Amino acid sequence: MPMSTVINAFLVLLPVLFVMALGFLAGRARQLDRDQVQGLNELVLTFALPALLFVGIVTTPRSSLLAAGPFVLALLIAFVGLFVVVAVFSVFVLHHRVGAAALQASCIVFSNVAFIGLPILTPLFGSSSTLAVAIAALVLQVTLVPLMVTMLEYDRQRSAGGATLRLAALVGQSLLSSLKQPVVLAPLLATILVLLAVPVPKEIESMLNLIGSATAGVAVFAAGLIIAAYQVKVTVETAANTLVKMIVQPALMALLVVAFGIGKPLGSEAILICVLPTSVIPAMFALRYKVYEAEAASTLLLTTIAMIVVIPLAIALTGA
């Protein structure tokens, strides 16, 4: 592989690293308090990103959306399938509690699509990458978040003793909670409109584009702020989490891309989505439930550091 190819791939990542570093330094200097950081997260996840994902999908031809079936199936296997495998291994081999197993599996499979997916994929593939990011974000929010919350709630209630909600009720509550989030509702509504061939006025697209354009910079800056709040704890387990997230999951997706015949650019986008570091969401749930906190925070940091090397290599290898 020519060194120039790797260097060019790294240059694509450079703006993301720069803005993330600004957020990290601002966090370390305590220039923004906890409420301000939470406000930036809400801006991205409640307003800017949902608007951008909505526009990205409604402007996609119906034929392109229907053709994304193999891509969705590959995501389900790489996300949900791997989640189940890791969770089972965590419980029966590592002897973790169910809640800790849920968080370990989430740290390994939950890519940071919402915060840094578009800033990395858009320079490589153009505005069409919004579709891949929107589908990936939707799959993650509708499947992994309910799975993780259900396992955490089950473990919490079992540890506390007393009455425990039925598993079906826990799943229903978690799924309903996920479906109420704008980052799920927006792409889901947009998908329905495209499939039903319902046109969206250009004026609405323009309004949503204005707030959506804030997504990339604010999301990456906020990611840097969140990372600054954690300390690295390198152990065999956190190192293994990082290895599986940054190497095994992308390799699995590469095999799925070939097996399902997913062409470019969607195939390359699928692999790069799996190379993205761990999302901040598992770390947030770890803090909320006070389970697997140090390991989740360390996996977040280690995968973020690893992306400096792994993402440029993945870009070069996929020919993106």
C-alpha positions as CSV (number, residue, x, y, z in Angstrom):
1,M,0.0,0.0,0.0
2,P,1.6,3.3,-1.1
3,M,2.4,5.6,1.9
4,S,0.8,8.5,0.0
5,T,-2.5,6.7,0.1
6,V,-2.3,6.3,3.9
7,I,-1.3,10.0,4.3
8,N,-4.3,11.1,2.2
9,A,-6.6,8.9,4.2
10,F,-5.2,10.5,7.4
11,L,-5.8,14.0,6.0
12,V,-9.5,13.1,5.8
13,L,-9.5,12.4,9.5
14,L,-7.4,15.5,10.4
15,P,-10.4,18.0,10.7
16,V,-12.2,15.6,13.0
17,L,-9.2,15.1,15.2
18,F,-8.6,18.9,15.3
19,V,-12.2,19.8,16.4
20,M,-12.2,16.8,18.8
21,A,-8.9,18.0,20.3
22,L,-10.5,21.5,20.8
23,G,-13.4,19.9,22.7
24,F,-11.0,17.8,24.7
25,L,-8.8,20.8,25.7
26,A,-11.9,22.8,26.6
27,G,-13.1,20.0,28.8
28,R,-9.8,19.6,30.5
29,A,-9.6,23.3,31.1
30,R,-13.2,23.2,32.5
31,Q,-14.3,26.0,30.2
32,L,-17.8,24.4,30.0
33,D,-19.6,23.0,32.9
34,R,-21.6,19.7,33.0
35,D,-24.9,21.5,32.1
36,Q,-23.3,23.1,29.1
37,V,-21.9,19.8,27.9
38,Q,-25.3,18.2,28.3
39,G,-26.8,21.1,26.4
40,L,-24.5,20.5,23.4
41,N,-25.4,16.8,23.5
42,E,-29.1,17.7,23.4
43,L,-28.5,20.1,20.5
44,V,-26.9,17.4,18.5
45,L,-29.1,14.4,19.4
46,T,-32.5,16.2,19.7
47,F,-32.3,18.9,17.0
48,A,-29.4,19.0,14.6
49,L,-28.7,15.3,13.8
50,P,-32.4,14.3,13.5
51,A,-33.0,17.2,11.0
52,L,-29.9,16.2,9.0
53,L,-30.9,12.5,8.9
54,F,-34.5,13.4,7.9
55,V,-33.3,15.5,4.9
56,G,-30.7,12.9,4.0
57,I,-33.3,10.2,3.7
58,V,-36.2,12.1,2.1
59,T,-33.9,13.3,-0.7
60,T,-32.9,9.7,-1.4
61,P,-34.6,8.0,-4.4
62,R,-37.0,5.2,-3.4
63,S,-35.1,2.7,-5.5
64,S,-31.9,3.4,-3.6
65,L,-33.6,3.0,-0.3
66,L,-35.2,-0.3,-1.3
67,A,-31.8,-1.5,-2.6
68,A,-30.3,-1.0,0.9
69,G,-31.8,-4.2,2.2
70,P,-28.5,-6.2,2.2
71,F,-26.8,-3.3,3.9
72,V,-29.3,-3.3,6.7
73,L,-29.0,-7.1,7.1
74,A,-25.2,-6.7,7.3
75,L,-25.6,-4.0,10.0
76,L,-27.9,-6.2,12.0
77,I,-25.4,-9.1,12.0
78,A,-22.4,-6.9,12.7
79,F,-24.2,-5.0,15.5
80,V,-26.9,-7.2,17.1
81,G,-25.3,-10.6,16.2
82,L,-21.9,-9.6,17.6
83,F,-23.7,-8.0,20.6
84,V,-25.3,-11.4,21.5
85,V,-22.0,-13.3,21.0
86,V,-20.1,-10.9,23.3
87,A,-22.8,-10.7,25.9
88,V,-23.0,-14.5,26.2
89,F,-19.1,-14.8,26.3
90,S,-19.1,-12.1,29.0
91,V,-21.6,-13.8,31.2
92,F,-20.5,-17.5,30.9
93,V,-16.7,-17.1,30.4
94,L,-15.8,-13.8,32.1
95,H,-18.6,-14.3,34.7
96,H,-19.9,-10.8,34.5
97,R,-23.3,-9.9,35.7
98,V,-26.0,-9.4,33.1
99,G,-25.7,-5.6,33.3
100,A,-22.0,-5.5,32.9
101,A,-22.2,-8.0,30.0
102,A,-24.7,-5.7,28.3
103,L,-22.3,-2.7,28.6
104,Q,-19.2,-4.7,27.5
105,A,-21.1,-5.9,24.4
106,S,-22.3,-2.3,23.7
107,C,-18.8,-0.9,24.1
108,I,-17.6,-3.4,21.5
109,V,-20.4,-3.1,18.9
110,F,-21.9,0.4,19.3
111,S,-20.1,2.6,16.8
112,N,-20.0,6.4,17.3
113,V,-22.1,7.0,14.2
114,A,-24.2,9.9,15.6
115,F,-21.2,12.1,16.5
116,I,-18.5,11.4,14.0
117,G,-20.0,9.4,11.2
118,L,-20.9,12.2,8.9
119,P,-17.7,14.3,9.5
120,I,-15.6,11.3,8.3
121,L,-17.8,9.8,5.6
122,T,-19.0,13.0,3.9
123,P,-15.6,14.1,2.7
124,L,-15.1,10.6,1.2
125,F,-18.5,9.9,-0.3
126,G,-20.3,13.2,-0.5
127,S,-23.9,13.8,0.7
128,S,-24.9,10.3,-0.2
129,S,-23.2,9.1,3.0
130,T,-26.1,10.6,5.0
131,L,-28.2,7.6,4.0
132,A,-25.7,5.1,5.4
133,V,-25.3,7.1,8.6
134,A,-29.0,7.5,9.0
135,I,-29.7,3.8,8.5
136,A,-26.9,2.8,10.9
137,A,-28.0,5.2,13.6
138,L,-31.6,4.0,13.2
139,V,-30.5,0.3,13.5
140,L,-28.4,1.0,16.6
141,Q,-31.1,3.0,18.4
142,V,-33.9,0.6,17.6
143,T,-32.1,-2.6,18.4
144,L,-29.0,-2.1,20.7
145,V,-30.4,0.6,23.0
146,P,-33.5,-1.4,24.0
147,L,-31.3,-4.6,24.4
148,M,-28.8,-2.8,26.6
149,V,-31.5,-1.0,28.7
150,T,-33.5,-4.2,29.1
151,M,-30.5,-6.2,30.4
152,L,-29.4,-3.3,32.7
153,E,-32.9,-2.9,34.2
154,Y,-33.3,-6.7,34.6
155,D,-29.9,-6.8,36.5
156,R,-30.7,-3.8,38.6
157,Q,-34.1,-5.1,39.7
158,R,-32.7,-8.5,40.4
159,S,-29.9,-7.0,42.5
160,A,-32.4,-4.8,44.4
161,G,-34.6,-7.8,45.2
162,G,-38.4,-7.6,45.4
163,A,-40.7,-7.7,42.3
164,T,-39.1,-7.8,38.9
165,L,-40.9,-6.7,35.8
166,R,-41.6,-9.4,33.2
167,L,-39.1,-9.6,30.4
168,A,-41.7,-8.7,27.8
169,A,-42.6,-5.6,29.8
170,L,-39.0,-4.5,30.1
171,V,-38.4,-5.0,26.3
172,G,-41.6,-3.0,25.6
173,Q,-40.6,-0.1,27.8
174,S,-37.1,0.0,26.4
175,L,-38.3,-0.1,22.8
176,L,-41.0,2.6,23.4
177,S,-38.4,4.8,25.0
178,S,-36.1,4.4,22.0
179,L,-38.9,5.2,19.6
180,K,-39.6,8.5,21.4
181,Q,-36.2,9.8,20.6
182,P,-36.0,12.3,17.7
183,V,-32.8,10.6,16.4
184,V,-35.0,7.5,15.8
185,L,-38.3,9.2,14.9
186,A,-36.8,11.5,12.2
187,P,-35.2,8.9,10.0
188,L,-38.0,6.4,10.6
189,L,-40.6,9.0,9.4
190,A,-38.4,10.0,6.5
191,T,-38.1,6.3,5.4
192,I,-41.9,5.9,5.5
193,L,-42.4,9.0,3.4
194,V,-39.9,7.8,0.8
195,L,-41.4,4.4,0.6
196,L,-44.9,5.9,0.2
197,A,-43.6,8.3,-2.4
198,V,-44.9,11.3,-0.3
199,P,-43.0,14.5,-1.5
200,V,-41.6,16.9,1.1
201,P,-41.6,20.6,0.2
202,K,-38.3,22.2,-0.6
203,E,-39.0,24.9,2.0
204,I,-39.1,22.3,4.8
205,E,-35.9,20.8,3.5
206,S,-34.2,24.2,3.6
207,M,-35.4,24.9,7.2
208,L,-34.1,21.5,8.4
209,N,-30.9,21.9,6.5
210,L,-30.1,25.1,8.4
211,I,-30.2,23.4,11.8
212,G,-28.8,20.2,10.4
213,S,-25.7,21.9,9.2
214,A,-24.6,22.4,12.8
215,T,-24.3,18.7,13.4
216,A,-20.8,17.9,12.3
217,G,-18.8,20.5,14.1
218,V,-20.8,20.6,17.3
219,A,-21.0,16.8,17.5
220,V,-17.3,16.3,17.2
221,F,-16.6,19.1,19.7
222,A,-19.0,17.6,22.1
223,A,-17.4,14.2,21.7
224,G,-14.1,15.7,22.7
225,L,-15.7,17.3,25.8
226,I,-17.1,13.9,26.9
227,I,-13.8,12.1,26.4
228,A,-12.1,14.7,28.6
229,A,-14.2,13.7,31.5
230,Y,-12.8,10.2,31.7
231,Q,-9.5,8.6,32.7
232,V,-7.9,5.7,30.9
233,K,-7.6,2.4,32.7
234,V,-5.7,-0.1,30.5
235,T,-6.4,-3.7,31.4
236,V,-6.4,-6.9,29.5
237,E,-10.2,-6.6,29.2
238,T,-10.3,-3.0,27.9
239,A,-7.5,-3.8,25.5
240,A,-9.4,-6.8,24.2
241,N,-12.6,-4.7,23.9
242,T,-10.6,-2.2,21.8
243,L,-9.2,-4.9,19.6
244,V,-12.6,-6.5,18.9
245,K,-14.2,-3.2,18.2
246,M,-11.6,-1.7,15.9
247,I,-10.4,-4.9,14.2
248,V,-12.8,-7.9,14.5
249,Q,-16.1,-6.0,13.9
250,P,-14.8,-4.2,10.7
251,A,-13.3,-7.6,9.5
252,L,-16.7,-9.2,10.1
253,M,-18.4,-6.4,8.1
254,A,-15.9,-6.8,5.3
255,L,-16.9,-10.5,5.0
256,L,-20.6,-9.6,5.1
257,V,-20.1,-7.0,2.4
258,V,-18.5,-9.6,0.1
259,A,-21.0,-12.3,1.1
260,F,-24.1,-10.1,0.4
261,G,-22.6,-8.5,-2.7
262,I,-22.9,-4.9,-1.3
263,G,-21.4,-2.6,-3.9
264,K,-19.6,0.7,-3.5
265,P,-20.0,3.2,-2.0
266,L,-22.4,1.5,0.5
267,G,-20.0,-1.5,1.1
268,S,-17.1,0.8,1.9
269,E,-19.3,3.0,4.1
270,A,-20.5,-0.1,6.0
271,I,-16.9,-1.1,6.8
272,L,-15.9,2.4,7.9
273,I,-19.0,2.7,10.1
274,C,-17.7,-0.4,12.0
275,V,-14.2,1.2,12.3
276,L,-15.6,4.2,14.1
277,P,-14.7,4.2,17.8
278,T,-17.1,3.3,20.6
279,S,-20.1,5.6,21.1
280,V,-20.4,7.7,24.2
281,I,-23.8,6.1,24.9
282,P,-22.5,2.9,26.7
283,A,-20.3,5.1,29.0
284,M,-23.3,7.3,29.8
285,F,-25.5,4.3,30.7
286,A,-22.6,2.9,32.8
287,L,-22.5,6.1,34.8
288,R,-26.3,6.1,35.2
289,Y,-26.5,2.5,36.4
290,K,-23.1,2.5,38.2
291,V,-22.0,-0.7,36.4
292,Y,-18.8,-1.3,34.3
293,E,-18.0,2.4,34.6
294,A,-14.2,2.4,34.5
295,E,-14.1,-0.3,31.7
296,A,-16.7,1.6,29.6
297,A,-14.9,4.9,29.9
298,S,-11.5,3.3,29.1
299,T,-12.9,1.4,26.1
300,L,-14.3,4.7,24.8
301,L,-10.9,6.5,25.2
302,L,-8.8,3.6,23.8
303,T,-11.0,3.1,20.7
304,T,-10.9,6.9,20.1
305,I,-7.1,6.8,20.3
306,A,-6.9,3.7,18.1
307,M,-9.0,5.4,15.4
308,I,-6.0,7.7,14.6
309,V,-4.3,4.6,13.1
310,V,-7.1,2.3,12.2
311,I,-9.4,4.7,10.3
312,P,-6.8,5.9,7.8
313,L,-5.7,2.3,7.1
314,A,-9.3,1.3,6.6
315,I,-9.9,4.2,4.2
316,A,-6.8,3.2,2.2
317,L,-7.7,-0.6,2.2
318,T,-11.3,0.0,1.1
319,G,-10.3,2.4,-1.6
320,A,-12.7,5.0,-0.3
